């Protein structure tokens, strides 16, 4: 009987189940969309129970439609949308409030109140004070539900990100754990001691008794008894850390960029955390055995979403694929620069107040120039993050590993290589987030013997090499920096 590692990838817009063989190939997969709720402007929530049901549905789907059983599964790896916060009743196992999604800004006022703790948070956790992370979301829920604080202090309530919630439910309440990568996104996890920080918990008034046990990313978490009595969960990591692992970025300096709705750039920085003073986040990349690996992370808020904007709001293209063909119809942007700061700018600027802008329009500007400039803005924002990382670490990124939907656009990938003067490497398996979770689980069970075994099966489909003159790059960089500065001034 052929065995597979089952990866559960619970994301913001969909839940997926994938079965990977030893060659790191997706043999079978199933997907279900999940709904986001928007009760107020800037609020993003989800029904936590629906998230759990979607996990059951895709697992059943991938097995039944392919005539497989749980006996075909070696182990389970879980990867998840990070920071999304769920609080549930310990006795009933039912959520006491909707899941507050990582994107939600509803706890922004709480973070404003906590601004005085910003330096402590940054030095201990590697994070910035922002509603993006879990702490203020927990505080919001405890302040909103009846007797929330009292119930939490009495041990009646449990908190978890999506990984913890899924494990709790599919183990019939026996697993109450998270892994170090998800814990490091809470804003109260000390990345030096690898434990919850008592001082920060006291400042935020979050009871320690409502927090899950923290485990290694590749370890035995417990049995998924709701599925099969002896089915092991052996790998857990937040989505971006899982993608870093799935891309085989095992050495310090190795980096990946995920081109999704936004872009998430992570660099392996080795076994010692480096606290950024230029707007980057320091996070735990993974822990395997006694070895902890850290990463620097920079987020671009609007990546592939800018192509959706061209399609849906501007109606310049009918589908995302057309952005490439239109870009190739002209030889340049003819001086047009698009800064897609629709929800502000992410790393390294962290400017939530500025909004999108377009510069350099003339009577000769065509939609082809506009589309090409929008595509190029994705690569230019990524370059801002990468150059900041290189400066912080004194490491030049000679090869950037890439994944995500926008990597299908070969114009964008070649431009990214050109503007960075670095190679861009595209893997065979683009499902690197799920693959990373599978690798972590399979390492624990021996499905893959070690990291060398994983590297031996990991293949790449295309290598982009830089082919742009330095003089041209200099002009583009100057124009982009000017556009960024002007965008940030207009508020």
Secondary structure, DSSP 8 states (H G I E B T S, - for coil): ---EEEEEEE-SSEEEEEEE-TTS-EEEEEEEE---B-SSTT--EE-HHHHHHHHHHHHHHHHHTTT--GGGEEEEEEEE-SS-BEEEETTT--BSS-EE-TT--TTHHHHHHTGGGHHHHHHHHS--S-TTSHHHHHHHHHHHSTTHHHHHHTT-EEEE-HHHHHHHHHTTT---EEEHHHHTTSSSEETTTTEE-HHHHHHHT--GGGS-EEE-SEEEEEE-TTT-TT-EEEEEEEHHHHHHHHTT--STT-EEEEESSSEEEEEEEETS----SSS-EEEEEEEETTEEEEEEEEEES-STHHHHHHHHTS---SSTTHHHHHHTTSSS-TT-EEE--TT-B-TTT-BSS---EEE---TT--HHHHHHHHHHHHHHHHHHHHHHHHHHHT----EEEEESGGGG-HHHHHHHHHHHTSEEEEES-S-HHHHHHHHHHHHHHTSS-SHHHHHHH--EEEEE-----HHHHHHHHHHHHHHHHHHHH--
